[in-house]
Amino acid sequence: MKKVIIYADGGCRGNGKENTIGGYGIVLKYKDVVKEVKKGFKNTTNNIMELTAVIDALLLLKEPCFVELYSDSAYVVNAFNKGWIQKWQKNGWVTSAKKPVKNKELWQKLIELTKYHKVEFIKVEGHSDNELNNRCDELANKAMDEMENNINK
């Protein structure tokens, strides 16, 4: 099984408001090959962008892989590393606060991808000295800039 390193970051300008602009950045590394991907979105949230970045990164892989997945999103990393996913599924997609789990369809898609790939979720500090996480943040911001520029034309 090939080992791939993925860094993924998502962001949203105006999170929680109307007419938001979101984006993500992805850096994939396999041996000496590095691939960068960015994409912008309208009317989204920060959490949706974080999840979408991870999902789209895994969808880029053409065969089952062992993946070291680095994210600054506690939301994504803790859901897997702290067993939230299993609890949500066991409780019929309801949180411990007895509210429906947000972004259920994205979580379900990500769960399916983690059955295909062996994924180790690793939390990194956001906006720190992690070069590849910072690069993902730059890519996400470029994607959001491009989206805003297209809207304002």
Secondary structure by P-SEA (a helix, b strand, c coil): cbbbbbbbbbbbcccccccccccbbbbbbcccbbbbbbbbbccccaaaaaaaaaaaaaaacccccccccccccaaaaaacccaaaaaaaaacccccccccccaaaaaaaaaaaaaacbbbbbbbbcccccaaaaaaaaaaaaaaaaaaaaaac
